[in-house]
Amino acid sequence: MYQEWGGAPAAGVITGLARIHTRLVMLIVNDATVKAGAFFPMTTKKVIRAQNIAIDNRIPTIYLVDSAGVFLPLQEDVFPDTDDFGRVFRNNAVMSAMGIPQIAAIMGMCVAGGGYLPVMCDHVLMTDGSGLFLAGPALVQAAIGQKVSAEELGGAAMHSAISGTVDFHEPNDESCIARIRSLVEKWGYRRQSLWDRKQPADPAFAAEEIYGIYDASPARPYDMKEILARLVDESRFDEYKPEYGKTLICGYARIGGFAVGIVANQKLHAQQTDHEGHKRLEFGGVIYTESAEKAARFIMDCNQNLVPLLFFHDVNGFMVGRDAEWSGIIKAGAKMVNAVSNSVVPKIAVIVGGSFGAGHYAMCGKAYDPRFVFAWPTARYAVMSGDSAAGTLLEIKVKQLERDGKKLSEEERTELYSSVKKAYDEQADPRYGAARLWIDKIIDPMETRQAITLALEAASLNPEVPEFKVGVLQT
């Protein structure tokens, strides 16, 4: 992204979970090698996403600050809106009020908006040679005619001895990092988690076998239960209503010792008997009325019993057509979306394959507040697949031209189809989504169990659970 400005690798900021003296913390670190740590639009959104994860899970947060503030050529997309630069400082204040510890280390020049973030934190450290000021020497001279050096204006010695802004004055980066570790090591502990955890146990089957089980080809459906067997403790899975709504798998298990409720798309085709005794074939990866109703009830049960929820996506969407509409597919889908929307237990999403359309929403897409969203490299993430989009838009274009008495040649049809499919395939790539923060991390399938366990450990830092209410359900 931002190639027209020379690029901004990782949006100029590194974020992630780490451990300091065994304590889980969120790290937010400016990369001063990218435009002096200036905030691009995506830099702001990335910092806010990290802060929101910290807020949802009550994760202590460490900032290593070296920032020139707003990237001025793009200020209209960084400065004014709800989820823009000012939200970072608002979150600092809210996190402090919530009792979430925050440490900021000034390890470079922090100018203008870049200077507010560290001072909004609970502890402020600063190294020699760094600077902290609302306006740098050049702007001060231009604005009020005062000539002053950077050190005199806002150096570490001044802020520690005169303004009193800095809590710890450190000679260098190594000393500063050692001080952060020393502070974290002395933190106390708050109330323990409500989520049940036992001693972890490895799955009975090797994680490497996932590579041979998963298949992205629609022509070769795979059994999602075999994937789950390589992720859950001892490969034990208490499946909920296994004979009903078979295209969605629901059930209880443990991952990393944590009790979890799992909702996963089944890619195998299945036979289902309707209310009139007629049998029909249900396509894997499609949500039918029965599967949506089953999932909605299961999600509500997990909330009732304080069991965190995991969603494994490989979904084409909801079933369409006369039979589906007559069976009440919209009503059942609305019930599932309601249950997901109002869930109060931690929700974690793993996009294994496709995650398309309303199926993405029902499976706890990004808009439904999952604590974390992980994706395999095989993930595809869009309103519909490239083939479906190209076919739909081609049909619309053909009908528009026919109304005007025109007709597309075979070559033009092929070119239009290919261009639309290419654009959709590029946008559905998980790297495209991760660059725009739709996905928190792309993981190797073998890392799935570890990623989920770490996410559950993070969620366990927040013991507060609101009352579960779903409002009016379609019945």
C-alpha positions as CSV (number, residue, x, y, z in Angstrom):
1,M,0.0,0.0,0.0
2,Y,0.9,3.7,-0.5
3,Q,3.3,2.9,-3.3
4,E,2.7,6.4,-4.7
5,W,4.4,7.7,-1.5
6,G,7.3,5.2,-1.7
7,G,5.4,2.5,0.2
8,A,4.9,2.0,3.9
9,P,5.9,-1.6,4.9
10,A,3.6,-2.9,7.7
11,A,2.1,0.7,7.8
12,G,5.2,1.8,9.7
13,V,4.2,0.1,13.0
14,I,4.7,-3.3,14.4
15,T,2.0,-4.7,16.7
16,G,1.6,-8.1,18.4
17,L,1.3,-10.2,21.5
18,A,4.5,-11.1,23.5
19,R,5.5,-12.1,26.9
20,I,7.6,-10.2,29.4
21,H,8.5,-12.2,32.6
22,T,5.7,-14.6,31.6
23,R,3.1,-11.7,31.5
24,L,1.2,-11.5,28.2
25,V,1.4,-7.9,26.8
26,M,0.5,-6.1,23.6
27,L,3.4,-4.4,21.9
28,I,2.9,-1.3,19.7
29,V,6.2,-0.2,18.1
30,N,6.8,2.6,15.6
31,D,9.2,1.8,12.8
32,A,11.1,5.0,12.4
33,T,12.7,3.7,9.1
34,V,9.3,4.2,7.5
35,K,8.8,7.9,6.9
36,A,10.2,8.7,10.4
37,G,7.4,6.7,12.0
38,A,4.7,9.0,10.6
39,F,1.1,7.9,10.8
40,F,-0.5,6.8,7.5
41,P,-4.3,6.1,7.5
42,M,-3.6,2.4,7.9
43,T,-1.0,3.1,10.7
44,T,-3.8,4.7,12.7
45,K,-6.2,1.8,12.1
46,K,-3.6,-0.7,13.0
47,V,-2.7,1.0,16.3
48,I,-6.4,1.3,17.1
49,R,-7.0,-2.4,16.3
50,A,-4.2,-3.4,18.7
51,Q,-5.7,-1.1,21.3
52,N,-9.1,-2.5,20.8
53,I,-7.8,-6.1,21.3
54,A,-6.1,-4.9,24.5
55,I,-9.3,-3.3,25.7
56,D,-11.5,-6.3,24.9
57,N,-9.1,-8.7,26.6
58,R,-7.6,-6.3,29.3
59,I,-4.1,-6.8,28.0
60,P,-1.3,-4.6,29.4
61,T,0.2,-2.5,26.5
62,I,3.7,-1.4,25.8
63,Y,4.4,1.4,23.3
64,L,7.9,2.0,21.9
65,V,7.4,5.5,20.4
66,D,9.4,7.2,17.6
67,S,7.0,9.1,15.5
68,A,6.8,12.3,13.4
69,G,3.0,12.4,13.9
70,V,0.5,12.6,11.0
71,F,1.8,11.9,7.5
72,L,0.8,15.4,6.2
73,P,0.1,14.6,2.5
74,L,-2.7,12.2,3.7
75,Q,-3.9,14.2,6.7
76,E,-7.6,14.2,5.6
77,D,-7.6,10.4,6.0
78,V,-5.6,10.4,9.2
79,F,-6.8,13.4,11.3
80,P,-10.5,14.0,11.7
81,D,-12.8,11.0,11.8
82,T,-14.0,8.6,14.6
83,D,-11.4,5.9,13.9
84,D,-8.6,8.3,13.0
85,F,-5.6,9.6,14.9
86,G,-7.4,11.2,17.8
87,R,-9.0,7.8,18.7
88,V,-5.5,6.6,19.7
89,F,-5.3,9.1,22.5
90,R,-8.9,8.6,23.5
91,N,-8.1,4.9,23.8
92,N,-5.1,5.7,26.0
93,A,-7.3,7.5,28.4
94,V,-10.1,4.8,28.4
95,M,-7.6,2.0,28.9
96,S,-6.0,3.8,31.9
97,A,-9.5,4.3,33.4
98,M,-10.2,0.6,32.9
99,G,-7.1,-0.4,34.8
100,I,-5.2,-1.7,31.8
101,P,-1.5,-0.9,32.5
102,Q,0.3,1.2,29.7
103,I,4.0,1.9,29.5
104,A,5.4,4.3,26.8
105,A,9.1,4.5,26.0
106,I,10.1,7.6,24.0
107,M,13.0,6.3,21.9
108,G,13.3,8.9,19.2
109,M,11.7,12.1,18.1
110,C,8.0,12.4,19.1
111,V,6.5,15.5,17.5
112,A,3.0,17.0,17.6
113,G,0.4,14.2,17.7
114,G,3.2,11.7,18.1
115,G,4.0,13.4,21.4
116,Y,0.5,12.9,23.0
117,L,0.5,9.1,22.9
118,P,3.3,8.5,25.4
119,V,2.1,11.2,27.8
120,M,-1.4,9.7,27.9
121,C,0.1,6.5,29.3
122,D,0.6,5.4,33.0
123,H,4.4,5.3,32.8
124,V,6.7,7.4,30.6
125,L,10.3,6.5,29.9
126,M,12.6,8.6,27.7
127,T,16.1,8.0,26.3
128,D,18.9,10.5,25.9
129,G,18.9,11.9,22.4
130,S,15.1,11.7,22.0
131,G,12.7,14.6,21.7
132,L,9.2,15.2,22.9
133,F,7.4,18.4,21.8
134,L,4.2,19.7,20.3
135,A,6.2,21.7,17.8
136,G,9.8,21.2,16.7
137,P,12.5,23.9,16.7
138,A,11.8,24.9,13.1
139,L,8.0,25.3,13.6
140,V,8.6,27.2,16.9
141,Q,10.9,29.7,15.1
142,A,8.4,30.1,12.3
143,A,5.4,30.5,14.6
144,I,6.8,32.7,17.4
145,G,10.3,33.6,16.3
146,Q,12.0,31.8,19.1
147,K,15.3,30.0,18.4
148,V,15.8,26.9,20.6
149,S,17.6,23.6,20.2
150,A,15.8,20.3,20.2
151,E,17.4,19.3,23.4
152,E,16.5,22.5,25.2
153,L,13.0,22.5,23.8
154,G,12.1,18.9,24.6
155,G,15.0,16.6,25.4
156,A,15.1,13.9,28.0
157,A,17.0,15.9,30.6
158,M,14.5,18.8,30.4
159,H,11.5,16.6,30.6
160,S,12.8,14.6,33.6
161,A,14.2,17.6,35.6
162,I,12.1,20.7,34.5
163,S,8.7,19.8,33.1
164,G,8.4,16.6,35.1
165,T,6.8,14.8,32.2
166,V,9.1,11.8,32.2
167,D,9.0,9.2,34.9
168,F,12.3,7.4,34.0
169,H,15.2,9.1,32.3
170,E,17.3,6.4,30.6
171,P,20.8,6.8,28.9
172,N,20.1,4.4,26.0
173,D,17.7,2.0,24.4
174,E,19.1,-1.0,26.3
175,S,18.6,0.6,29.6
176,C,15.1,1.7,28.7
177,I,14.1,-1.8,27.7
178,A,15.6,-3.2,30.9
179,R,13.6,-0.7,32.9
180,I,10.3,-1.7,31.1
181,R,11.0,-5.4,32.0
182,S,11.7,-4.4,35.6
183,L,8.4,-2.5,35.9
184,V,6.3,-5.3,34.3
185,E,7.9,-7.9,36.6
186,K,6.4,-6.1,39.6
187,W,2.8,-5.8,38.4
188,G,0.1,-7.5,40.5
189,Y,-2.7,-9.7,39.3
190,R,-6.4,-9.0,39.0
191,R,-9.3,-11.4,39.2
192,Q,-9.0,-14.7,37.5
193,S,-10.8,-15.7,34.3
194,L,-14.2,-17.3,34.2
195,W,-13.3,-19.6,31.3
196,D,-12.7,-23.2,32.3
197,R,-9.2,-24.6,31.7
198,K,-7.6,-27.9,32.5
199,Q,-4.2,-29.3,31.9
200,P,-3.6,-29.2,28.1
201,A,-3.3,-32.4,26.2
202,D,-2.0,-32.9,22.6
203,P,-4.3,-34.1,19.9
204,A,-4.3,-37.8,19.1
205,F,-3.3,-37.1,15.5
206,A,-0.4,-35.1,14.1
207,A,-1.0,-31.5,13.0
208,E,1.1,-32.2,9.8
209,E,-1.7,-34.4,8.5
210,I,-3.9,-31.3,8.0
211,Y,-2.0,-30.6,4.8
212,G,-3.2,-34.0,3.4
213,I,-6.8,-33.5,4.5
214,Y,-7.7,-30.0,3.5
215,D,-8.5,-29.4,-0.1
216,A,-9.6,-26.1,-1.6
217,S,-11.0,-27.7,-4.7
218,P,-14.9,-27.8,-4.8
219,A,-14.6,-31.0,-6.7
220,R,-12.9,-32.7,-3.7
221,P,-14.8,-31.9,-0.5
222,Y,-13.1,-32.7,2.7
223,D,-14.3,-33.7,6.2
224,M,-13.9,-30.7,8.6
225,K,-14.1,-33.1,11.5
226,E,-10.8,-34.5,10.5
227,I,-9.3,-31.0,10.7
228,L,-10.8,-30.5,14.2
229,A,-9.4,-33.9,15.3
230,R,-5.9,-32.5,14.7
231,L,-6.5,-29.3,16.7
232,V,-8.5,-30.2,19.8
233,D,-7.1,-31.8,23.0
234,E,-6.9,-35.6,22.8
235,S,-9.0,-35.2,19.6
236,R,-12.1,-35.4,21.7
237,F,-15.2,-33.7,20.4
238,D,-18.7,-33.7,21.9
239,E,-20.7,-33.1,18.8
240,Y,-24.0,-31.3,19.2
241,K,-27.0,-32.6,17.2
242,P,-24.8,-34.5,14.8
243,E,-27.8,-35.9,12.7
244,Y,-29.4,-32.5,12.2
245,G,-28.2,-29.6,10.0
246,K,-25.1,-31.5,8.9
247,T,-23.5,-28.8,6.9
248,L,-22.6,-27.0,10.1
249,I,-20.7,-28.8,12.8
250,C,-21.3,-27.7,16.3
251,G,-19.8,-29.2,19.5
252,Y,-17.7,-28.9,22.6
253,A,-14.0,-29.6,23.0
254,R,-10.8,-28.3,24.6
255,I,-7.9,-26.5,22.9
256,G,-4.8,-25.8,25.0
257,G,-6.8,-26.9,28.0
258,F,-9.6,-24.3,27.5
259,A,-13.2,-25.4,27.1
260,V,-14.5,-24.1,23.8
261,G,-17.7,-24.3,21.7
262,I,-16.9,-24.9,18.0
263,V,-19.0,-23.9,15.0
264,A,-17.5,-25.1,11.7
265,N,-18.6,-25.4,8.1
266,Q,-18.7,-29.0,7.0
267,K,-17.5,-29.4,3.4
268,L,-18.8,-33.0,2.9
269,H,-22.2,-33.2,1.1
270,A,-24.9,-34.7,3.3
271,Q,-28.4,-36.2,3.2
272,Q,-31.1,-34.4,5.0
273,T,-34.8,-35.3,5.6
274,D,-37.2,-32.4,5.5
275,H,-40.5,-32.0,7.6
276,E,-42.5,-33.9,4.9
277,G,-40.2,-36.9,4.9
278,H,-38.5,-36.0,1.6
279,K,-34.7,-36.6,1.4
280,R,-32.5,-34.1,-0.3
281,L,-28.7,-33.7,-0.9
282,E,-27.2,-30.7,0.9
283,F,-24.0,-29.2,-0.5
284,G,-21.0,-28.9,1.8
285,G,-20.0,-25.4,2.8
286,V,-23.6,-24.1,2.4
287,I,-25.7,-23.0,5.4
288,Y,-29.3,-24.5,5.2
289,T,-32.2,-23.7,7.4
290,E,-31.6,-26.6,9.7
291,S,-27.9,-25.9,10.2
292,A,-28.6,-22.2,10.9
293,E,-31.2,-23.1,13.5
294,K,-28.9,-25.6,15.1
295,A,-26.0,-23.1,15.2
296,A,-28.1,-20.4,16.7
297,R,-29.3,-22.6,19.5
298,F,-25.7,-23.9,20.1
299,I,-24.3,-20.3,20.3
300,M,-26.9,-19.4,22.8
301,D,-26.1,-22.5,24.9
302,C,-22.4,-21.5,24.9
303,N,-23.2,-18.0,26.2
304,Q,-25.5,-19.5,28.8
305,N,-22.8,-21.7,30.1
306,L,-19.8,-19.3,29.7
307,V,-18.0,-21.3,27.0
308,P,-15.8,-19.3,24.5
309,L,-16.7,-19.8,20.8
310,L,-14.5,-20.7,17.9
311,F,-15.7,-20.3,14.3
312,F,-14.0,-22.2,11.4
313,H,-14.9,-20.7,8.1
314,D,-15.2,-22.5,4.8
315,V,-18.6,-21.2,3.7
316,N,-20.1,-20.4,0.3
317,G,-23.1,-18.7,1.8
318,F,-26.7,-19.5,2.6
319,M,-28.8,-21.8,0.4
320,V,-31.0,-20.0,-2.1
321,G,-34.0,-21.1,-4.2
322,R,-37.7,-21.8,-3.8
323,D,-37.2,-24.7,-1.4
324,A,-34.8,-22.8,0.8
325,E,-37.1,-19.7,0.9
326,W,-40.2,-21.9,1.8
327,S,-38.2,-23.5,4.6
328,G,-37.6,-20.1,6.2
329,I,-33.9,-19.7,5.4
330,I,-33.9,-15.9,5.9
331,K,-35.6,-16.3,9.3
332,A,-33.2,-19.0,10.4
333,G,-30.2,-17.0,9.2
334,A,-31.4,-14.0,11.1
335,K,-31.7,-16.1,14.2
336,M,-28.1,-17.2,13.8
337,V,-26.8,-13.7,13.1
338,N,-28.7,-12.4,16.2
339,A,-27.1,-15.0,18.4
340,V,-23.6,-14.2,17.1
341,S,-24.2,-10.5,17.4
342,N,-25.3,-10.6,21.0
343,S,-22.8,-13.2,22.2
344,V,-20.9,-12.1,25.3
345,V,-18.3,-14.8,25.5
346,P,-15.0,-14.5,23.6
347,K,-15.3,-15.2,19.9
348,I,-12.4,-16.3,17.7
349,A,-12.6,-16.8,14.0
350,V,-10.3,-18.9,11.8
351,I,-10.9,-18.6,8.0
352,V,-9.8,-21.9,6.6
353,G,-11.1,-21.6,3.0
354,G,-13.8,-19.5,1.5
355,S,-15.7,-17.0,3.6
356,F,-18.3,-15.4,1.3
357,G,-21.4,-13.2,1.6
358,A,-23.9,-13.5,4.4
359,G,-22.2,-16.8,5.4
360,H,-19.2,-14.8,6.4
361,Y,-21.4,-12.6,8.7
362,A,-23.2,-15.6,10.3
363,M,-19.9,-17.2,11.0
364,C,-18.7,-14.2,13.1
365,G,-17.0,-12.1,10.5
366,K,-15.0,-9.0,11.4
367,A,-18.1,-6.9,11.8
368,Y,-19.3,-9.1,14.7
369,D,-16.5,-8.4,17.1
370,P,-14.4,-11.5,17.2
371,R,-11.6,-11.0,19.6
372,F,-9.2,-12.3,16.9
373,V,-9.4,-13.2,13.3
374,F,-6.9,-15.7,11.9
375,A,-6.7,-17.0,8.3
376,W,-4.9,-19.8,6.6
377,P,-3.0,-18.9,3.3
378,T,-5.8,-20.8,1.5
379,A,-8.5,-18.4,2.8
380,R,-10.6,-16.4,0.4
381,Y,-12.6,-13.5,1.7
382,A,-15.2,-11.5,-0.3
383,V,-18.9,-10.9,-0.9
384,M,-18.7,-13.8,-3.5
385,S,-16.1,-15.8,-5.3
386,G,-14.3,-14.5,-8.4
387,D,-16.1,-16.9,-10.6
388,S,-19.5,-16.0,-9.2
389,A,-18.9,-12.3,-9.4
390,A,-17.6,-12.5,-13.0
391,G,-20.5,-14.5,-14.1
392,T,-23.1,-12.2,-12.4
393,L,-21.6,-9.0,-13.7
394,L,-21.2,-10.4,-17.2
395,E,-24.8,-11.4,-17.2
396,I,-25.8,-7.9,-16.1
397,K,-23.7,-6.3,-18.8
398,V,-25.1,-8.5,-21.5
399,K,-28.7,-7.6,-20.5
400,Q,-27.9,-3.9,-20.4
401,L,-26.5,-4.0,-24.0
402,E,-29.4,-6.1,-25.2
403,R,-31.8,-3.4,-24.1
404,D,-29.8,-1.0,-26.3
405,G,-29.9,-3.4,-29.2
406,K,-26.2,-4.2,-28.9
407,K,-24.3,-7.5,-28.4
408,L,-21.0,-8.4,-26.9
409,S,-18.6,-10.4,-29.0
410,E,-17.2,-13.7,-27.7
411,E,-13.8,-12.0,-27.3
412,E,-15.4,-9.1,-25.3
413,R,-17.3,-11.5,-23.1
414,T,-14.1,-13.4,-22.3
415,E,-12.2,-10.2,-21.6
416,L,-14.9,-8.8,-19.3
417,Y,-15.2,-12.1,-17.4
418,S,-11.4,-12.4,-17.0
419,S,-10.9,-8.8,-15.8
420,V,-13.7,-9.0,-13.2
421,K,-12.5,-12.4,-12.0
422,K,-8.9,-11.2,-11.7
423,A,-10.0,-8.2,-9.6
424,Y,-12.1,-10.3,-7.3
425,D,-9.4,-13.0,-6.9
426,E,-6.9,-10.3,-5.9
427,Q,-9.2,-8.7,-3.4
428,A,-10.2,-12.1,-1.9
429,D,-6.5,-13.0,-1.3
430,P,-5.8,-13.1,2.5
431,R,-2.8,-10.9,2.1
432,Y,-5.0,-8.2,0.6
433,G,-7.3,-8.6,3.6
434,A,-4.5,-8.7,6.2
435,A,-3.0,-5.5,4.7
436,R,-6.4,-3.8,5.4
437,L,-6.7,-5.3,8.9
438,W,-9.7,-7.5,8.0
439,I,-7.5,-10.3,9.2
440,D,-5.3,-10.1,12.3
441,K,-2.8,-12.7,11.3
442,I,-2.2,-15.2,8.4
443,I,-1.1,-18.5,10.1
444,D,0.3,-21.8,8.9
445,P,-2.4,-24.5,9.4
446,M,0.0,-26.2,11.7
447,E,0.1,-23.1,13.9
448,T,-3.7,-23.0,14.4
449,R,-3.8,-24.7,17.7
450,Q,-1.1,-22.5,19.2
451,A,-2.7,-19.3,17.8
452,I,-6.1,-20.2,19.3
453,T,-4.5,-21.1,22.6
454,L,-2.7,-17.8,22.8
455,A,-5.9,-15.9,21.9
456,L,-7.8,-17.8,24.6
457,E,-5.0,-16.9,27.1
458,A,-5.4,-13.3,26.1
459,A,-9.2,-13.5,26.5
460,S,-8.8,-15.0,29.9
461,L,-7.3,-11.7,31.2
462,N,-10.7,-10.1,31.1
463,P,-13.1,-11.7,33.7
464,E,-16.0,-9.3,33.0
465,V,-18.9,-10.8,31.1
466,P,-22.1,-8.8,30.4
467,E,-25.5,-10.3,30.8
468,F,-26.5,-12.3,27.7
469,K,-29.6,-11.1,25.9
470,V,-30.7,-11.7,22.4
471,G,-33.8,-9.5,22.1
472,V,-36.5,-10.5,19.7
473,L,-35.7,-13.7,17.8
474,Q,-37.5,-14.8,14.6
475,T,-39.3,-18.1,15.3
